[in-house]
Amino acid sequence: MKQDYRLFGAWRLLAAMLVMAYHFSHSAPDAEPVIAWFEHMLPLLDMFFIMSGFLIFEHYGGMKNNGESYIRFLIKRLARLYPLHFITLSVFVAFAILVHMGVLHSQAADTRYNLMSLPANLLLLQAWGVESELTFNYVSWSVSGEWFAYLMFPLVLFAFSFRRAAGLAVLLAALIVCLEVADSGATDKYDLWFNTKVWSAYRIAADFVFGALLCALARNIRPPRFSQWLAWTVLALVFVAMFAEANIYLILGLFGVAITLAALADKEGGSDTSWLKPAAPVTAVSFGVYLWHPVIELFAYSLVWKRIVATEDPFLFWFYMPVPAILTILVAMYSARHLERPAGKWLESTLTNALDRRLAASRAA
């Protein structure tokens, strides 16, 4: 029976909403203080990928580590990730084409909307260090990094089979050492491995392994009393640490404790978190909120706010912000049901059938 991690869903939605508010706030009058406030919470992005590693290891940690199982795993994960990525990317590509045709105007015509960057985005390579800046749907660096983590999943399985949780800990330590060595010359906070975007695949790989390690450890931990409220308390401490600009490893360590407690809260039936069940239709689309909000931002701020409303009134700006935020949630919910799921099912069945035919032909030969 599939475990329902309701706290994970709620926290991922919270993080997605904060990221959305951060990006929307760039259009605010006198935006610098607001942006600086939001940037204290940049490590929240790591929470996405730690949880992803936890959930993927929970669901696939027992699969056979061979070629056929690996390809079937990649097909399932591609069918989950790619439809939404492709749909949102298509909006920005259409916008870029209109810009290059001279129908629309953008100062980012040769940077964010550079069509030479399209192949990397289509192949999910944009966060592997092949690009010098974020392009098209700028938050899709996370999809590229997540795909990289899926590609290295056999290494995670091997590490676990070799020394169980200790093997995962060794793999995590090795990744951290590599990241620190590669980052030894960083001078700006955006150059640090835990903040960078265009090289984020490697940071995400470490987060992903950390999540798998937490999953392996949680299997042997008995849920403590009040684990849900302990999880919320530790999450609050994470926010305190982020705003205190504490060491990133302390912040990530607190994330690990909070995520483990959140998982344990749902381990035995999830009755303690049943109060979150009515919010499931919204919490289930946190990934959609994350990828759709730059599309909504393109129209709600670049067009409506800056060109039609065209005011510097801060009160009106904050009064306006909930409108595109709510619209993003509604679009994400519609997209999940009517676009992503049908496209994902088609992609998975098409690729699986092609694989089955190839395997059958190979066995017959």
C-alpha positions in Angstrom: 0.0 0.0 0.0 1.4 3.4 -1.0 2.2 5.6 2.0 0.6 9.0 2.0 3.0 11.6 3.2 0.7 14.5 3.9 3.2 16.7 5.7 5.6 16.4 2.8 2.8 17.6 0.5 2.0 20.6 2.8 5.6 21.6 3.1 6.3 21.3 -0.6 3.3 23.5 -1.3 4.5 26.0 1.3 8.0 26.1 -0.3 6.5 26.4 -3.8 4.3 29.3 -2.6 7.2 31.1 -1.0 9.3 30.7 -4.2 6.4 32.0 -6.2 6.1 35.0 -3.9 9.8 35.6 -4.1 9.8 35.8 -7.9 6.6 37.9 -8.0 8.2 40.3 -5.6 10.9 41.2 -8.1 8.2 43.4 -9.8 7.4 45.3 -6.6 8.1 49.0 -6.1 11.4 49.3 -4.2 11.9 45.5 -4.5 15.4 45.2 -3.1 14.5 44.9 0.7 11.7 42.4 -0.1 14.0 40.3 -2.3 16.7 40.3 0.3 14.2 39.1 2.9 13.0 36.3 0.7 16.6 35.2 -0.1 17.1 34.2 3.5 14.9 31.2 2.6 16.8 30.0 -0.5 17.8 26.7 1.2 14.1 25.8 1.1 14.8 24.6 -2.4 16.9 21.8 -1.0 13.9 20.6 0.9 12.2 19.7 -2.4 15.1 17.4 -3.5 15.7 15.8 -0.1 12.0 14.9 0.0 12.3 13.6 -3.6 15.2 11.4 -2.6 13.3 10.1 0.4 10.1 9.3 -1.7 12.0 7.8 -4.7 14.0 5.5 -2.4 10.8 4.6 -0.5 9.1 3.5 -3.7 12.0 2.2 -5.8 14.7 1.3 -3.2 13.9 -2.4 -3.5 14.0 -2.6 -7.3 16.5 -4.8 -9.0 19.6 -2.9 -10.0 19.8 -4.1 -13.6 19.4 -2.6 -17.1 15.7 -3.5 -17.7 14.5 -2.3 -14.2 16.6 0.9 -14.6 15.0 1.8 -18.0 11.5 1.1 -16.7 12.3 3.3 -13.7 13.5 6.1 -16.0 10.4 5.8 -18.2 8.1 6.2 -15.2 10.0 9.2 -13.9 10.2 10.8 -17.3 6.5 10.4 -17.8 6.0 12.2 -14.5 8.4 15.1 -15.1 8.5 15.8 -18.8 4.9 16.7 -19.8 4.7 19.7 -17.4 8.2 20.8 -18.3 7.5 20.6 -22.1 4.1 22.4 -21.7 5.6 25.3 -19.8 8.7 25.4 -21.9 6.5 25.7 -25.0 4.9 28.8 -23.7 8.3 30.5 -23.4 9.5 29.2 -26.7 6.4 30.7 -28.4 7.1 34.0 -26.6 10.8 33.9 -27.7 9.8 33.3 -31.3 7.5 36.3 -31.3 10.3 38.3 -29.7 12.8 37.3 -32.4 10.2 38.0 -35.1 9.9 41.5 -33.8 6.2 41.1 -32.8 7.0 41.5 -29.1 9.9 43.2 -27.4 12.1 42.0 -24.5 15.5 43.1 -23.2 16.2 39.4 -22.6 16.0 38.4 -26.3 19.6 37.3 -26.5 19.9 35.9 -23.0 16.8 34.3 -21.4 15.1 33.8 -24.8 18.2 32.7 -26.7 16.9 29.9 -29.0 20.4 28.4 -29.1 19.6 27.3 -25.5 16.5 25.3 -26.6 18.3 21.9 -27.2 19.7 21.9 -23.6 16.2 22.6 -22.2 14.5 20.0 -24.4 17.1 17.4 -23.3 17.0 18.4 -19.6 20.7 19.4 -19.6 20.3 23.1 -18.6 21.4 22.5 -15.0 24.4 20.4 -15.8 26.8 23.3 -16.4 26.3 23.5 -20.2 24.6 26.9 -20.0 25.9 30.2 -18.5 22.5 31.5 -17.3 18.9 30.4 -16.8 16.8 30.4 -19.9 13.1 30.1 -20.9 11.3 28.8 -17.8 14.0 29.7 -15.4 12.8 27.4 -12.6 13.2 24.3 -14.8 16.8 24.0 -13.7 15.2 21.9 -10.9 13.7 19.5 -13.4 17.1 19.1 -15.1 18.7 18.4 -11.7 16.0 16.0 -10.7 16.5 14.1 -13.9 20.3 13.9 -13.2 19.5 12.4 -9.8 17.3 9.8 -11.5 20.1 8.9 -13.9 22.5 8.2 -11.0 19.9 6.1 -9.1 21.7 2.8 -9.8 24.7 4.3 -7.8 22.4 4.9 -4.9 21.1 1.3 -5.1 24.6 0.0 -5.2 25.8 2.1 -2.2 22.8 0.8 -0.2 23.3 -2.8 -1.2 27.0 -2.6 -0.3 26.7 -1.2 3.3 23.0 -0.3 3.7 22.6 3.2 5.3 26.4 3.4 5.9 26.9 3.0 2.2 24.6 5.9 1.4 26.4 8.0 4.1 29.7 7.3 2.3 28.2 8.2 -1.1 26.8 11.4 0.4 30.1 12.4 2.0 31.9 11.8 -1.3 29.5 14.0 -3.2 29.9 16.8 -0.6 33.7 16.6 -0.8 33.5 16.9 -4.6 31.1 19.9 -4.3 33.3 21.7 -1.8 36.4 21.1 -3.9 34.7 22.4 -7.0 33.3 25.4 -5.1 36.6 26.3 -3.3 37.0 29.5 -5.3 33.4 30.9 -4.7 33.3 34.5 -3.6 29.6 35.3 -4.0 26.7 33.7 -2.3 25.2 32.7 -5.6 28.4 30.9 -6.6 28.1 28.6 -3.6 27.1 25.0 -4.4 23.9 25.2 -2.4 22.7 28.3 -4.2 23.8 27.9 -7.8 21.3 27.1 -10.5 23.2 26.5 -13.7 25.3 23.8 -12.0 22.5 22.6 -9.7 22.4 19.0 -10.9 25.3 18.1 -8.6 23.8 19.9 -5.6 20.5 18.1 -6.2 22.4 14.8 -6.5 23.7 15.3 -2.9 20.2 16.4 -1.6 18.7 13.3 -3.3 21.2 10.9 -1.7 20.6 12.7 1.7 16.9 12.0 1.3 17.5 8.3 0.4 19.7 8.1 3.5 16.9 9.6 5.7 14.5 7.0 4.2 16.8 4.1 5.1 17.2 5.4 8.6 13.5 6.1 9.2 12.7 2.5 8.5 14.3 1.5 11.7 13.0 4.3 13.9 9.9 3.9 16.0 7.6 7.0 15.6 7.9 9.1 18.8 4.9 10.6 20.5 3.7 13.9 18.9 6.1 13.4 16.0 3.9 15.7 13.8 4.3 18.6 16.2 7.9 17.9 16.7 8.3 18.0 12.9 6.6 21.4 12.8 8.8 22.7 15.7 12.0 21.6 13.9 10.8 23.2 10.7 10.3 26.4 12.6 13.9 26.1 13.8 14.9 25.7 10.2 13.4 29.1 9.5 15.1 30.6 12.5 18.4 29.2 11.3 17.9 30.5 7.7 17.1 34.1 8.9 20.1 33.9 11.3 22.2 33.0 8.3 23.5 29.9 10.1 25.9 27.5 8.5 24.3 25.7 5.5 25.1 22.3 7.0 23.3 23.1 10.2 20.3 24.2 8.2 20.4 21.0 6.1 20.8 18.9 9.2 17.7 20.5 10.7 15.9 19.8 7.5 16.9 16.2 7.8 15.5 15.9 11.3 12.2 17.7 10.3 11.7 15.5 7.2 12.4 12.3 9.1 9.9 13.4 11.9 7.3 14.3 9.2 7.7 10.9 7.6 7.3 9.2 10.9 4.2 11.1 11.7 2.5 9.4 8.7 4.2 6.0 9.2 1.4 4.3 11.1 -1.8 5.2 9.3 -1.4 9.0 9.3 -4.3 9.6 11.7 -2.3 12.5 13.3 -2.1 14.3 9.9 -5.7 13.6 8.8 -6.5 17.2 9.2 -4.4 17.9 6.1 -6.4 15.5 3.9 -8.9 18.1 2.6 -6.0 20.1 1.3 -4.7 17.2 -0.8 -6.0 18.5 -4.2 -3.9 21.6 -3.7 -0.9 20.0 -2.0 -0.7 17.4 -4.8 0.1 20.2 -7.4 3.0 21.9 -5.6 5.3 20.8 -8.5 2.8 22.4 -10.9 2.6 25.6 -8.9 6.4 25.8 -9.0 6.7 25.3 -12.8 3.6 27.3 -13.8 4.2 30.4 -11.8 6.8 31.9 -14.2 4.3 31.5 -17.0 1.7 33.4 -15.0 4.3 35.9 -14.0 5.1 36.6 -17.7 1.5 37.7 -18.3 0.4 39.0 -14.9 3.5 41.1 -14.3 5.4 41.7 -17.5 2.2 42.5 -19.3 -0.6 43.5 -17.0 1.2 45.0 -14.1 4.1 46.8 -15.9 2.3 47.8 -19.1 -1.3 48.1 -18.3 -1.6 49.0 -14.6 1.8 50.8 -14.7 1.9 52.2 -11.2 4.5 52.4 -8.4 1.9 52.2 -5.6 3.2 49.5 -3.2 -0.2 49.0 -1.5 -1.8 48.2 -4.9 1.0 45.8 -5.7 0.5 43.7 -2.6 -3.2 43.9 -3.0 -2.8 42.6 -6.6 -0.3 39.8 -5.8 -2.9 37.2 -4.5 -4.7 37.3 -7.9 -1.8 35.8 -10.0 -1.0 33.4 -7.0 -4.5 32.0 -7.0 -4.6 31.8 -10.8 -1.3 29.8 -10.7 -2.9 27.3 -8.3 -6.0 26.9 -10.5 -3.9 26.5 -13.6 -1.7 23.9 -11.9 -4.8 22.0 -10.8 -6.3 22.1 -14.3 -3.0 21.2 -15.9 -2.4 18.2 -13.6 -5.7 16.6 -14.5 -6.3 17.5 -18.1 -2.8 17.9 -19.6 0.0 16.3 -17.6 -1.8 13.0 -16.6 -3.0 12.2 -20.1 0.3 13.2 -21.6 2.2 11.2 -19.0 0.1 8.1 -19.5 0.6 8.3 -23.2 4.4 8.8 -22.9 4.8 6.0 -20.4 2.7 3.5 -22.5 4.5 4.4 -25.7 8.0 4.0 -24.3 7.1 0.9 -22.3 5.6 -0.7 -25.4 8.7 0.1 -27.4 10.9 -1.4 -24.7 8.7 -4.5 -24.5 8.9 -5.0 -28.3 12.7 -4.6 -28.2 13.1 -7.0 -25.4 10.8 -9.6 -27.1 12.8 -9.3 -30.3 16.1 -9.6 -28.5 14.8 -12.8 -26.6 13.5 -14.3 -29.9 16.8 -13.7 -31.5 
